Amino acid sequence: MTVFSSTLNQTAFLFCFILFGYFLAKINVLQPNSTKVLSKLENSLFIPALVMGTFIENFTVNRLGEMWKLMAISVAIELCVIPLAVFIPKLLSKDTYLQKISTYGLAISNWGFMGNAVMLGLFPELFFEYIIFTLPLWIVNFIWAIPALLMPLSAKPTFKDKLKNLFNPMFVGMLIGMATGLLQISLPDFFVNAVNAAGSCMSPVAMLLTGIAVSAINLKETFKTKYIYILSFFRLIAIPAVFSFVLSFIPLSQTAYICAVVSISMPLGMNIVVIPSAYGREKPVCSGLVIVSHILSCITLPVLFSIFL
């Protein structure tokens, strides 16, 4: 019951910030272009600072061996999830574009913004390991998922563009943190404190962004769409439950198991709204999938974690 209540409190805490963002946007305190500003702050400062601070503190020679094991497990799980993510949408819709969006949502959960926030709240001592575990997922996201599933054919980037996307501020922050931690470089206290303070903004701002995005959705029509609930069932219940159950019989370390269950249990990510919108291809069902899956995750996460963790 402790896991259930702790997870419920954490998801409810995060959902409060979604509501804050929603109502502040609805009463025009936050304008629609606020998402661009907050998104840039999130991706250029807050997430890189969080990752950098984590690596500065935890990246040592003694932990290198553990890193490769976590990444290998992450790759193995994702290779099993992707075929299901491709197959399931084909059973649910004949719309090719919707199939691609759904494949992305099933294969790439919100293990970034939401997953980071949940790990920080429930398992802060394992946050470094979680970052390592999700590193291959970021690579899959930038090299395959976003270009192949979310961008129009005419906008597909070259391999050089993909590498450029991969070396984003978060990845650069990780490299700096890795070098600093591995070489045991002593940094001034004011700099470390500034990095940690910026990193602590990651979770609240991520949820505010979600709330602002939701404020532009016609919620009445959204909640009537059956497809949204069906896909959310697969993303939030079926896939996490099956994989968590199977993984419980595999001799994994407790750390690897927790990282796997948390990452695979998250709701659909915001990219299915943000990236198609940039190309004028966003559909109402995309926004609906994001908001409904995030709302339902406040129930599914506590239940799944109380059963499997």
Secondary structure, DSSP 8 states (H G I E B T S, - for coil): -HHHHHHHHHHHHHHHHHHHHHHHHHTTSS-TTHHHHHHHHIIIIIHHHHHHHHHHHH--GGGHHHHHHHHHHHHHHHHHHHHHHHHHHHHH---HHHHHHHHHHHHSBSTTHHHHHHHHHH-GGGHHHHHHHHHHHHHHIIIIIIIIIIS-GGG---HHHHHHHHS-HHHHHHHHHHHHHHTT----HHHHHHHHHHHTTHHHHHHHHHHHHHTTS-HHHHTT-HHHHHHHHIIIIIHHHHHHHHHTTS---HHHHHHHHHHHT--B-THHHHHHHHTT---HHHHHHHHHHHHHHHHHHHHHHHHH-
